Amino acid sequence: MIWRTLDSLKLADKIDSLRLNRVDMKIKFKPTKKHPRGTKTFYVTWKDTSSLNDLDDLDVKAGQVLKKSKIDRGFSN
């Protein structure tokens, strides 16, 4: 999506590389009584910060998704 936006602005061909410093994410899980919406919104930033903690079960699940997808490399601790 970012490249489509840059292309529409006539900027895609002027960029050789792109470095992301922060990514906001939202993961949808099966709703439960404790979490009726079933969503977890969080951010990960370069190099080792995220808004996830181990206090909430959705934070733990979101962290597991990041690790399994390997998105967490260089982002979350």
Backbone as JSON, one array per atom type, in Angstrom:
{
  "sequence": "MIWRTLDSLKLADKIDSLRLNRVDMKIKFKPTKKHPRGTKTFYVTWKDTSSLNDLDDLDVKAGQVLKKSKIDRGFSN",
  "N": [[0.82, -1.19, 0.0], [1.98, 1.25, 0.73], [3.77, 1.71, -1.34], [2.05, 2.04, -3.47], [0.78, 4.41, -2.76], [3.0, 6.16, -2.75], [3.63, 5.96, -5.45], [1.36, 7.14, -6.62], [1.82, 9.73, -5.87], [3.9, 10.33, -7.41], [6.41, 9.66, -6.44], [7.56, 7.19, -6.04], [9.55, 6.23, -7.82], [11.7, 7.71, -7.06], [12.7, 6.86, -4.73], [15.01, 4.78, -3.27], [15.24, 3.11, -1.11], [13.47, 2.24, 1.9], [12.99, 3.02, 5.22], [11.46, 1.93, 8.06], [10.44, 3.33, 11.07], [8.51, 3.11, 12.97], [5.68, 1.08, 13.49], [2.26, 0.75, 13.51], [-0.05, -1.59, 14.62], [-2.9, -3.76, 14.34], [-4.48, -6.5, 15.62], [-6.86, -9.0, 15.18], [-8.58, -11.1, 17.27], [-10.39, -14.02, 18.38], [-13.38, -13.05, 19.93], [-13.88, -12.78, 23.48], [-15.34, -13.16, 26.79], [-13.86, -11.55, 28.49], [-12.54, -9.93, 26.66], [-14.45, -8.52, 24.66], [-14.38, -7.3, 22.14], [-12.2, -8.41, 20.95], [-9.85, -7.44, 19.83], [-6.48, -6.26, 19.48], [-4.57, -3.48, 19.63], [-1.47, -2.09, 18.9], [1.95, -0.87, 18.97], [5.12, -1.21, 17.33], [8.48, -0.28, 17.48], [11.54, 0.77, 15.94], [14.35, 0.3, 17.71], [13.98, -1.65, 19.6], [11.49, -1.53, 20.95], [8.15, -1.88, 22.08], [4.59, -1.57, 22.51], [3.5, -3.66, 23.76], [2.94, -5.81, 26.58], [3.4, -8.22, 29.19], [1.22, -8.44, 30.79], [-1.38, -8.71, 29.99], [-3.54, -11.07, 28.44], [-4.08, -10.82, 25.69], [-1.97, -9.25, 24.85], [0.14, -11.04, 25.18], [-0.62, -13.02, 23.3], [-0.53, -11.48, 20.93], [2.19, -10.87, 20.88], [3.2, -13.44, 20.46], [2.22, -13.91, 17.89], [3.71, -11.99, 16.48], [6.34, -13.0, 16.87], [6.14, -15.54, 15.63], [5.56, -14.8, 13.0], [7.84, -13.55, 12.36], [8.01, -10.84, 12.19], [8.83, -9.47, 14.34], [11.59, -9.25, 14.41], [14.25, -7.35, 15.31], [12.54, -5.43, 16.24], [10.67, -5.94, 18.5], [11.18, -6.82, 21.95]],
  "CA": [[0.0, 0.0, 0.0], [2.82, 2.43, 0.78], [4.34, 1.97, -2.67], [0.95, 2.56, -4.3], [0.63, 5.82, -2.39], [4.16, 6.88, -3.27], [3.5, 6.01, -6.91], [0.34, 8.13, -6.96], [2.41, 11.04, -5.62], [5.06, 10.41, -8.31], [7.62, 9.6, -5.61], [8.06, 5.82, -5.93], [10.78, 6.03, -8.59], [12.75, 8.54, -6.48], [13.09, 6.26, -3.45], [15.74, 3.52, -3.43], [14.97, 2.26, 0.04], [12.53, 2.79, 2.85], [13.24, 2.53, 6.58], [10.34, 2.16, 8.96], [10.83, 3.51, 12.46], [7.39, 2.72, 13.83], [4.56, 0.44, 12.82], [1.08, 0.52, 14.34], [-0.71, -2.81, 14.16], [-4.12, -4.18, 15.01], [-4.72, -7.92, 15.38], [-8.2, -9.43, 15.58], [-8.67, -12.44, 17.85], [-11.76, -14.45, 18.69], [-13.87, -12.34, 21.11], [-14.14, -13.53, 24.72], [-16.04, -12.32, 27.78], [-12.9, -10.56, 28.99], [-12.21, -9.04, 25.54], [-15.56, -8.7, 23.73], [-14.03, -6.86, 20.79], [-11.22, -9.36, 20.44], [-8.77, -6.8, 19.09], [-5.34, -5.69, 20.2], [-3.86, -2.47, 18.85], [-0.18, -1.83, 19.53], [2.99, -0.41, 18.05], [6.5, -1.66, 17.48], [9.38, 0.74, 16.96], [12.93, 0.41, 15.8], [14.98, -0.96, 17.5], [13.57, -2.71, 20.51], [10.4, -1.08, 21.8], [6.76, -2.11, 21.65], [3.62, -1.25, 23.55], [3.01, -4.92, 24.34], [3.5, -6.24, 27.85], [2.96, -9.58, 29.53], [0.18, -8.35, 31.81], [-2.68, -9.0, 29.4], [-3.44, -12.26, 27.59], [-4.02, -10.43, 24.28], [-0.59, -8.81, 24.6], [0.94, -12.26, 25.03], [-0.97, -13.62, 22.02], [-0.01, -10.62, 19.86], [3.63, -11.09, 20.88], [3.43, -14.74, 19.83], [1.99, -13.73, 16.46], [4.89, -11.29, 15.96], [7.48, -13.91, 16.82], [5.9, -16.58, 14.63], [5.6, -14.21, 11.67], [9.19, -12.97, 12.25], [7.92, -9.39, 12.09], [9.44, -8.9, 15.54], [13.05, -9.16, 14.31], [14.75, -6.01, 15.41], [11.55, -4.5, 16.76], [10.21, -6.17, 19.87], [12.13, -7.54, 22.8]],
  "C": [[0.87, 1.26, 0.0], [3.39, 2.76, -0.59], [3.28, 2.49, -3.62], [0.74, 4.05, -4.03], [1.78, 6.66, -2.92], [4.09, 7.01, -4.78], [2.47, 7.05, -7.33], [0.84, 9.55, -6.75], [3.64, 11.29, -6.51], [6.38, 10.4, -7.54], [8.27, 8.21, -5.59], [9.38, 5.62, -6.66], [11.95, 6.85, -8.03], [13.29, 7.95, -5.17], [13.76, 4.92, -3.72], [15.46, 2.56, -2.28], [14.05, 2.99, 1.0], [12.83, 2.18, 4.21], [12.05, 2.92, 7.45], [10.86, 2.28, 10.38], [9.75, 3.1, 13.43], [6.29, 2.13, 12.97], [3.45, 0.26, 13.84], [0.33, -0.67, 13.76], [-1.98, -3.05, 14.97], [-4.37, -5.63, 14.62], [-6.09, -8.27, 15.94], [-8.14, -10.88, 16.04], [-10.14, -12.78, 18.05], [-12.22, -13.72, 19.96], [-14.11, -13.3, 22.29], [-14.92, -12.62, 25.67], [-15.12, -11.21, 28.28], [-12.56, -9.52, 27.92], [-13.29, -9.17, 24.46], [-15.27, -8.24, 22.3], [-13.02, -7.8, 20.14], [-10.09, -8.73, 19.66], [-7.68, -6.29, 20.02], [-4.62, -4.75, 19.25], [-2.58, -2.13, 19.61], [0.79, -1.28, 18.5], [4.29, -1.14, 18.34], [7.37, -0.58, 16.84], [10.79, 0.18, 16.84], [13.65, 0.95, 17.01], [14.42, -2.02, 18.43], [12.42, -2.31, 21.45], [9.05, -1.49, 21.2], [5.85, -1.74, 22.81], [3.01, -2.5, 24.17], [3.68, -5.17, 25.68], [2.96, -7.64, 28.14], [1.83, -9.59, 30.56], [-1.19, -8.77, 31.3], [-2.54, -10.18, 28.45], [-3.42, -11.9, 26.1], [-2.64, -9.89, 23.91], [0.32, -10.02, 24.36], [0.66, -12.91, 23.68], [-0.43, -12.8, 20.85], [1.51, -10.78, 19.76], [4.0, -12.41, 20.22], [3.24, -14.67, 18.33], [3.2, -13.03, 15.82], [6.09, -12.22, 15.84], [7.32, -14.97, 15.73], [6.01, -16.04, 13.21], [6.98, -13.62, 11.34], [9.16, -11.48, 11.98], [8.69, -8.75, 13.24], [10.96, -8.76, 15.45], [13.5, -7.72, 14.3], [13.77, -5.0, 15.97], [11.23, -4.78, 18.21], [11.22, -7.01, 20.65], [11.52, -8.8, 23.35]]
}
